[in-house]
């Protein structure tokens, strides 16, 4: 999930520079005020591991003698609250930061944590997208400052040996975006899925403009299910903590909707005709959901019109 913030363009005349600076200051103040009432709530998941809920993507925290590892960091104005919540857990300041993908509600605090000394890690495509302006029908995200960029990137994944656990970071190809990763703590039996999994709060957001594809979301759920058991604690990108049974239901939903849309396409139905069939109606139950049925079905329909992505090669 991403957040888009509209800002007024300043006039090109030098005489307008003061107005432009004023508009920027006002925008920054509004952004800070927007998060003033947000509370960061910690939920322990075991010894030395927790999840933080606030505004934006859910945050995973691992802490111990090797330092504090953060998975995603929500929005920049929330950094002090996130740091305070981490301190309340008895953890040291963040030493390592892993981004599950590039969207601003998961990377918005990168610059702050980077300046504070955190080593930022993410998939190759995350850095590539953060280096440039990202556009979609909903708005633009500017290029990120140098301090916000991942300095360690990977193609397929990596393994970290920290705080007495084995942390597996795996890239999931062309799913929510083209740079998604899941993070699995083997000993703690905790899986962070980023926005590959929205639990109960909305239908899936498939960012087609960022290389996302419905097929990849289904494949990611299938892969994740091979890694978990009935005791695994699953951190979704958004929504409450989940179980294997919850993730299985999500996988089944994706498989069902994709199957219905695929059959309708093979029968020659247009997007509008498929949307009228309401293939996702059973799961479109949250009136406040970020993605509603028609938008989800459109993303699935367009995903299936794209030839399956070929294997990406390392740069």
MILUM-988694 format. One line per 5 residues: number of its first residue (from 1); for each residue y, z, x of C-alpha. Coordinates in steps of 0.5 Angstrom, whole numbers, plus 2048, in hexadecimal, padded with zeros to 3 digits. Each point is the difference from the previous one (the first is absolute). Last residue first. Example, Ala and Ser with C-alpha at 12.3 -4.5 7.8 and 13.67 -1.06 7.14 Angstrom:
<rodrens>
2) 7FE/80E/81B ~ 7F9/802/7FE;
</rodrens>
This chain:
<rodrens>
315) 7F3/7E7/82C ~ 7F9/802/7FD ~ 7FD/7FB/7FC ~ 800/801/7F8 ~ 7FA/7FD/7FD;
310) 801/7FB/7FA ~ 803/802/7FA ~ 7FD/7FE/7FA ~ 803/7FA/7FC ~ 806/803/7FC;
305) 7FF/7FE/7F9 ~ 7FC/807/7FF ~ 806/804/803 ~ 805/7FD/7FB ~ 7FC/802/7FA;
300) 7FF/807/803 ~ 807/801/801 ~ 802/7FD/7F9 ~ 7FB/805/7FD ~ 803/806/803;
295) 807/7FE/7FE ~ 7FD/7FF/7F9 ~ 7FD/806/800 ~ 805/805/802 ~ 802/802/808;
290) 805/805/801 ~ 7FC/805/7FB ~ 805/804/7FB ~ 7FC/7FE/7FA ~ 7F9/802/803;
285) 7FB/7FC/7FC ~ 7FF/7FA/803 ~ 7F8/801/802 ~ 7FD/7FD/7F9 ~ 806/7FB/800;
280) 7FE/7FD/806 ~ 7FD/7F9/7FD ~ 806/800/7FB ~ 7FD/7F9/7FE ~ 808/7FE/7FF;
275) 800/801/807 ~ 7FB/7FA/801 ~ 803/7FC/7FC ~ 807/801/803 ~ 7FD/7FE/807;
270) 7FD/7FA/7FD ~ 7F8/7FF/7FE ~ 7FC/7FB/803 ~ 7F9/803/7FE ~ 7FF/801/808;
265) 807/804/800 ~ 7FD/804/7FA ~ 7FA/802/804 ~ 804/802/806 ~ 805/804/7FB;
260) 7FA/804/7FD ~ 7FC/801/807 ~ 806/802/803 ~ 802/805/7FB ~ 7F8/803/800;
255) 800/800/808 ~ 807/804/800 ~ 7FE/805/7FB ~ 7F9/801/803 ~ 803/802/806;
250) 805/804/7FD ~ 7FA/804/7FD ~ 7FC/800/806 ~ 807/803/803 ~ 800/806/7FB;
245) 7F8/801/801 ~ 801/801/807 ~ 806/805/7FF ~ 807/800/7FF ~ 806/804/802;
240) 806/7FF/7FC ~ 805/7F9/7FF ~ 802/7FB/805 ~ 7FD/7FE/807 ~ 7FA/803/7FE;
235) 7FD/806/804 ~ 7F9/800/7FF ~ 7FC/807/801 ~ 7F9/7FE/802 ~ 7FA/805/7FD;
230) 7FD/7FB/7FC ~ 7FF/7FB/806 ~ 805/7FB/803 ~ 800/7FB/805 ~ 7FC/7FA/7FC;
225) 805/802/7FB ~ 806/7FE/804 ~ 7FD/7F9/801 ~ 7FF/7FE/7F9 ~ 807/803/7FF;
220) 803/7FB/805 ~ 7FC/7FA/7FE ~ 803/801/7F9 ~ 807/801/803 ~ 7FE/7FA/804;
215) 7FE/7FC/7FA ~ 807/802/7FD ~ 804/7FD/805 ~ 806/802/805 ~ 803/7FC/805;
210) 807/803/800 ~ 803/7FC/7FA ~ 7F9/801/7FC ~ 802/807/800 ~ 7FA/803/7FB;
205) 802/806/7FD ~ 7FA/803/7FC ~ 801/803/7F9 ~ 804/806/800 ~ 800/808/800;
200) 7F8/801/800 ~ 7FE/7FF/807 ~ 803/7FA/804 ~ 7FC/7FE/805 ~ 801/7FB/806;
195) 807/803/800 ~ 7FE/805/805 ~ 7F8/801/800 ~ 800/807/804 ~ 7F9/803/800;
190) 7FE/807/802 ~ 7F9/802/802 ~ 803/805/805 ~ 7FB/7FE/805 ~ 801/7F9/7FF;
185) 807/800/7FF ~ 801/7F9/7FD ~ 807/7FC/800 ~ 800/7F9/7FC ~ 805/7FB/802;
180) 804/7FA/7FD ~ 803/7FB/804 ~ 800/7F9/7FC ~ 802/804/7F9 ~ 7FD/803/7FA;
175) 7FA/7FD/803 ~ 800/7FA/805 ~ 7FB/803/805 ~ 7FE/808/800 ~ 802/803/807;
170) 7FC/806/802 ~ 802/806/803 ~ 7FB/805/802 ~ 801/807/802 ~ 7FB/804/803;
165) 802/808/800 ~ 800/806/804 ~ 808/7FF/800 ~ 800/7F9/802 ~ 7FB/7FB/802;
160) 804/7F9/7FE ~ 7FC/7FA/7FE ~ 803/7F9/7FF ~ 801/7FA/7FB ~ 7FF/7F9/800;
155) 806/7FD/803 ~ 804/806/803 ~ 807/802/801 ~ 803/806/804 ~ 808/800/800;
150) 800/800/7F9 ~ 808/7FE/7FE ~ 805/805/7FD ~ 803/802/807 ~ 802/7F8/801;
145) 803/800/7F9 ~ 7FD/7FD/7FA ~ 802/7F9/7FE ~ 803/800/7F9 ~ 7FC/801/7F9;
140) 801/7FB/7FB ~ 800/800/7F8 ~ 7FB/7FF/7FA ~ 7FE/7F9/801 ~ 7FE/801/807;
135) 803/800/807 ~ 7FF/804/806 ~ 805/7FF/806 ~ 7FD/800/807 ~ 7FD/805/805;
130) 7FD/805/7FB ~ 7FB/7FA/7FE ~ 7FE/7FF/807 ~ 7FF/807/801 ~ 7FB/801/7FA;
125) 7FD/7F9/801 ~ 7FD/803/807 ~ 7FD/806/7FC ~ 803/807/801 ~ 802/805/805;
120) 806/804/801 ~ 801/805/806 ~ 804/806/7FE ~ 806/802/804 ~ 805/803/7FB;
115) 803/7F9/800 ~ 7FA/7FD/7FE ~ 800/805/7FA ~ 806/7FE/7FE ~ 7FF/7F9/801;
110) 7FA/800/7FC ~ 802/804/7FA ~ 800/7FA/7FC ~ 7FA/7FE/802 ~ 7FB/801/7F9;
105) 806/7FF/7FB ~ 802/7FB/804 ~ 7FA/7FB/800 ~ 7FD/7FF/807 ~ 7F9/802/7FF;
100) 7FB/806/801 ~ 805/802/805 ~ 7FE/805/806 ~ 804/805/803 ~ 7FE/804/806;
95) 804/807/803 ~ 803/803/7FA ~ 803/806/801 ~ 7FA/806/800 ~ 7FC/803/7FA;
90) 801/806/7FD ~ 7FF/7FD/7F9 ~ 807/803/7FF ~ 802/7FB/806 ~ 7FD/7FA/7FD;
85) 804/802/7F9 ~ 807/801/804 ~ 7FF/7F9/804 ~ 7FE/7FD/7F9 ~ 807/803/7FD;
80) 804/7FE/806 ~ 7FD/7F8/800 ~ 801/800/7F8 ~ 807/7FC/801 ~ 7FC/7FA/804;
75) 7FB/7FF/7FB ~ 7F8/801/800 ~ 7FD/802/806 ~ 7F9/7FC/801 ~ 7FA/803/803;
70) 802/806/805 ~ 7FC/803/806 ~ 802/807/803 ~ 7FE/802/807 ~ 7FA/800/804;
65) 7FF/808/7FE ~ 800/7FF/7F9 ~ 803/7FC/7FA ~ 7FE/7FA/7FC ~ 805/7FE/7FA;
60) 800/7FB/7FB ~ 806/7FD/7FC ~ 800/7FE/7F9 ~ 804/7FA/7FF ~ 807/800/7FD;
55) 803/806/7FD ~ 7FD/807/802 ~ 7F9/802/801 ~ 7FD/802/807 ~ 7F8/800/801;
50) 7FD/805/805 ~ 7FC/801/806 ~ 7FF/805/805 ~ 7FA/804/7FD ~ 7FF/7FD/7F9;
45) 804/7FC/7FB ~ 806/804/7FF ~ 805/7FD/7FB ~ 807/800/802 ~ 806/7FF/7FC;
40) 806/7FC/802 ~ 805/802/7FB ~ 805/7FA/7FD ~ 807/803/7FD ~ 804/7FD/806;
35) 7FD/7F9/800 ~ 804/7FC/7FC ~ 806/804/803 ~ 7FE/7FD/807 ~ 800/7F9/7FE;
30) 807/801/7FC ~ 803/802/806 ~ 7FD/7FA/804 ~ 803/7FB/7FB ~ 807/804/800;
25) 800/7FF/808 ~ 7FE/7F9/7FF ~ 805/7FF/7FB ~ 806/803/804 ~ 7FE/7FC/806;
20) 800/7FA/7FC ~ 807/802/7FD ~ 803/801/807 ~ 7FD/7F9/803 ~ 804/7FC/7FA;
15) 806/7FE/804 ~ 7FB/7FD/805 ~ 7FE/7FB/7FB ~ 7F9/7FF/7FF ~ 7FF/804/7FA;
10) 7FC/806/800 ~ 7F9/7FF/7FD ~ 7FE/805/7FA ~ 7FA/804/801 ~ 7F9/7FF/7FC;
5) 7FB/805/802 ~ 7F9/7FE/7FF ~ 7FA/805/801 ~ 7F9/7FD/802 ~ 7F9/802/7FD;
</rodrens>
